[in-house]
Amino acid sequence: MNLNDYVVQIRKGTKRITLQRFLVSKIAYGRDFSLTELAALFHNQLWLQAKCQTDLHFKEKFGKSLEELAKILKECNFSRGLQPSAIKSVRTKVLAQEWDFLIPQRNLPNLEVQMRNSVYTKWRKPQGVEISKLPPKKHIGRGYRDHGTAPKPELDGSPSWQEVGSEFSNLEREDTENLLYLLKVVSGEENVTKETISRLRRTIQVNEAIKRIDPNWRNTQIAEASEGRLIPKKVK
């Protein structure tokens, strides 16, 4: 199973500390151990450590054992998944501990029946919006190619030359402001903040918007359009 497509969850009502002792005991006694159980082991460990911060009685009873388990899990390399060498390393370290965290081996079969449905996987819903449901890509219409406003604005919603010129001017001004700000960041005059990332993203968006404007509009050699309408000169 590819866990990239699923979320490992622990069923509500499961006694978390018992589940953790059960999973660690399965490794210690060489029982079959799945990738899903490995993910649950790490997920549950974080939950238990957080509980120790808010429940002093729980921390007093299980805090030390959980600290030792956290060290073991950090020392063993599971970056490549459920490798036999990593499982063997955990088993060796767990059995070497002087603690009562492990479930007695004779009790493991009965506990396995109780814990059978405690861990399950849920399909991970893809983030974002499906391509088929995305709105049409926004772009400046083709009205400026006929060198003037549409003959029938109520039918042809293309922008006028004045609107294109105004948009282009605003984009160029914003682009300049963003570049000057980013230059200050590079030179050390400004610190890198969330605004820096936002400005950088916006600079990319502005440049893409400028590129989508028809280059014919920026041709300063054209002084007039057909039917005697003037084309706005390029904003300096």
C-alpha positions in Angstrom: 0.0 0.0 0.0 1.3 3.4 -0.9 0.7 5.6 2.2 1.1 8.7 0.1 -2.5 8.1 -1.0 -3.9 7.3 2.5 -4.0 8.7 6.0 -3.3 6.4 8.9 -5.8 7.0 11.7 -6.4 5.6 15.2 -10.0 4.7 15.9 -11.7 6.9 18.5 -12.0 5.2 21.9 -8.7 3.3 21.5 -6.6 3.4 24.7 -3.5 5.1 23.2 -0.9 3.9 25.7 -2.1 0.3 25.4 -1.9 0.6 21.6 1.7 1.9 21.9 2.8 -0.9 24.2 1.1 -3.4 21.9 2.9 -2.1 18.8 6.3 -2.0 20.5 5.7 -5.5 21.9 5.0 -6.8 18.4 8.4 -5.6 17.2 10.1 -6.9 20.4 8.7 -10.4 20.0 9.3 -10.6 16.2 5.6 -10.5 15.2 4.5 -9.4 11.7 4.6 -5.6 11.6 3.1 -3.6 8.7 3.9 -0.2 7.3 0.6 1.0 8.5 1.4 0.0 12.0 4.8 1.8 11.7 3.0 5.0 10.7 0.6 4.5 13.7 3.5 4.0 16.0 5.1 7.3 15.2 1.7 9.2 15.0 0.7 7.8 18.4 4.1 8.6 20.0 3.6 12.3 19.2 0.1 12.2 20.6 1.3 10.6 23.8 4.2 13.0 24.2 1.7 15.9 23.9 -0.5 14.3 26.5 2.5 14.2 28.9 2.6 18.0 28.7 -1.0 18.4 29.9 -1.6 15.4 32.2 0.9 15.3 35.1 -0.5 12.0 36.4 0.0 10.4 33.0 3.5 11.8 32.7 4.4 10.5 36.1 3.3 7.0 35.1 4.5 6.7 31.5 6.7 9.8 30.8 10.0 8.1 31.4 9.1 5.1 29.2 7.9 7.3 26.4 11.1 9.4 26.6 13.2 6.2 26.2 11.0 5.0 23.3 11.3 8.4 21.6 15.1 8.1 21.7 15.0 4.6 20.2 12.7 5.7 17.4 15.0 8.7 16.6 18.1 6.5 16.5 16.6 3.9 14.1 16.5 4.9 10.5 13.0 4.4 8.9 13.6 7.0 6.1 13.4 4.2 3.6 10.4 2.6 5.0 10.0 -0.7 6.9 13.5 -2.1 6.4 14.4 -5.3 8.3 17.6 -3.7 9.6 15.7 -0.9 11.1 13.1 -3.2 12.8 16.0 -5.4 14.1 17.6 -2.3 15.6 14.4 -1.3 17.4 14.0 -4.9 18.7 17.5 -5.0 20.1 17.2 -1.6 21.8 13.7 -2.3 23.2 14.7 -5.6 24.7 17.8 -4.1 26.2 15.6 -1.6 28.3 15.0 -2.2 31.9 11.3 -1.3 31.9 7.8 -2.8 32.2 6.5 -1.1 29.1 6.3 -4.3 27.0 3.2 -6.5 27.2 4.0 -10.0 28.5 4.4 -12.2 25.5 1.7 -14.7 26.8 -0.9 -11.9 26.8 -0.1 -10.6 23.3 -2.5 -12.9 21.4 -5.5 -11.7 23.4 -4.5 -8.1 23.2 -4.1 -8.5 19.4 -7.7 -9.4 19.1 -8.7 -6.3 21.0 -6.4 -4.0 19.0 -7.3 -5.5 15.6 -9.4 -2.6 14.3 -7.7 0.2 16.3 -5.6 1.3 13.4 -7.0 1.9 9.9 -6.3 3.8 6.7 -8.4 6.4 5.1 -8.1 7.6 1.5 -6.4 10.9 1.3 -8.6 13.3 -0.7 -6.5 15.2 -3.2 -5.9 18.8 -2.3 -7.0 21.7 -4.5 -9.7 21.8 -7.2 -10.2 19.4 -10.0 -9.0 20.8 -13.4 -12.4 20.3 -14.9 -13.9 22.5 -12.2 -11.5 25.3 -12.5 -12.9 28.6 -13.8 -11.8 29.8 -17.3 -8.4 31.3 -17.3 -8.6 35.1 -17.0 -7.0 37.0 -19.8 -7.2 40.4 -21.6 -9.6 40.0 -24.5 -8.8 40.4 -28.2 -10.6 43.8 -28.6 -7.3 45.7 -28.8 -6.4 43.9 -32.1 -9.0 45.8 -33.9 -7.3 49.0 -32.7 -10.2 50.4 -30.8 -13.2 49.6 -28.7 -15.6 46.9 -29.8 -18.2 48.1 -32.3 -20.9 46.5 -30.1 -19.8 46.6 -26.5 -23.0 44.9 -25.4 -22.0 41.9 -27.5 -18.3 42.0 -27.6 -16.9 42.4 -24.0 -13.3 43.0 -25.1 -11.6 45.8 -23.2 -11.0 49.2 -24.8 -7.5 50.5 -25.5 -7.9 52.9 -22.5 -8.6 49.9 -20.2 -5.6 48.0 -21.6 -3.4 51.0 -21.2 -4.5 51.6 -17.6 -4.0 48.0 -16.7 -0.5 47.9 -18.3 0.5 51.1 -16.5 -0.6 49.7 -13.1 1.2 46.4 -13.7 4.5 48.1 -14.6 4.3 50.4 -11.6 3.6 47.5 -9.2 6.4 45.5 -10.8 8.9 48.3 -10.3 7.8 48.7 -6.6 8.2 45.0 -5.9 11.6 44.8 -7.6 12.9 47.8 -5.6 11.7 46.1 -2.4 13.3 42.8 -3.2 16.5 44.6 -4.1 16.6 46.1 -0.6 16.1 42.6 0.8 19.1 41.3 -1.2 21.3 44.2 -0.2 20.4 43.7 3.5 18.4 46.9 4.0 15.3 44.9 4.6 14.8 41.6 6.6 13.3 38.5 5.0 9.7 38.3 6.2 6.4 36.8 5.1 5.9 40.0 3.1 9.1 39.1 1.2 7.6 35.8 0.0 4.3 37.5 -0.8 6.1 40.2 -2.8 8.2 37.6 -4.7 5.1 35.6 -5.7 3.3 38.8 -6.7 6.2 39.9 -8.9 6.0 36.6 -10.8 2.2 37.0 -11.2 2.6 40.6 -12.4 5.3 39.6 -15.0 3.1 36.9 -16.3 0.2 39.3 -16.6 2.4 41.8 -18.6 3.5 39.0 -20.9 -0.2 38.2 -21.8 -0.8 41.7 -23.1 -0.6 41.8 -26.9 2.8 43.1 -27.9 1.2 45.0 -30.8 -0.3 47.4 -28.3 3.2 48.4 -27.1 4.4 49.2 -30.7 4.9 53.0 -30.5 5.3 53.1 -34.3 1.5 52.8 -34.7 0.0 56.3 -34.2 -3.5 55.7 -35.3 -5.9 52.8 -35.7 -8.4 52.2 -38.4 -11.6 54.4 -38.3 -9.5 57.3 -36.9 -9.2 56.0 -33.3 -6.0 56.6 -31.4 -4.0 54.0 -29.7 -2.6 55.0 -26.3 1.1 55.5 -26.3 3.3 53.2 -24.2 3.4 54.2 -20.6 6.9 55.3 -19.6 
